[in-house]
């Protein structure tokens, strides 16, 4: 699966705060994710992350406020 920066991932397991969606901050061999509920940042091993992905959504569009 192709993990790109800015994508939103729905993972199989919940974060302890109860959130299941994470935004990819950094792609590569050790991706960094941010929980969309609490904002906690997590480094993942790429192989383990690819097994945990349930659904990948397209990158978020930055909308002017």
C-alpha positions in Angstrom: 0.0 0.0 0.0 1.3 3.5 -0.9 1.4 5.7 2.2 1.8 9.4 1.3 2.1 12.5 3.5 -1.2 14.2 4.1 -3.3 11.0 3.7 -5.8 10.0 6.4 -5.7 6.4 7.5 -8.3 4.4 9.3 -6.5 1.7 11.3 -7.7 -1.6 12.7 -6.9 -0.8 16.3 -7.9 2.3 18.2 -5.6 4.8 19.8 -6.0 4.8 23.7 -7.9 8.1 23.3 -10.6 6.3 21.2 -9.6 7.7 17.8 -9.1 5.4 14.8 -8.2 8.0 12.1 -4.6 9.2 11.7 -3.0 11.8 9.4 0.3 10.8 7.8 2.9 13.5 8.6 5.9 11.8 7.1 6.1 8.9 4.7 9.2 6.7 4.1 10.7 3.7 5.9 9.5 5.0 9.3 6.2 6.9 8.8 5.0 9.4 11.5 1.3 9.6 12.2 -0.8 12.1 14.2 -4.0 11.0 15.9 -6.9 13.1 14.6 -8.6 13.1 18.0 -5.9 14.0 20.5 -3.0 15.1 18.3 -0.5 12.6 19.7 2.3 11.8 17.2 3.5 8.2 16.7 6.4 6.7 14.7 5.5 3.4 13.0 7.6 0.7 11.3 6.4 0.7 7.7 5.6 -3.1 7.5 3.6 -3.0 10.7 1.7 0.0 9.6 0.7 -1.5 6.3 -0.8 -4.5 8.2 -2.8 -2.1 10.4 -4.4 -0.1 7.7 -8.1 -0.7 7.2 -8.8 2.1 4.8 -6.7 4.9 3.2 -8.5 8.2 2.4 -7.1 10.8 0.0 -4.9 13.7 1.4 -6.8 16.5 3.1 -7.2 19.7 1.1 -6.1 22.8 2.8 -9.0 25.2 2.6 -8.6 28.9 3.3 -10.6 30.1 6.4 
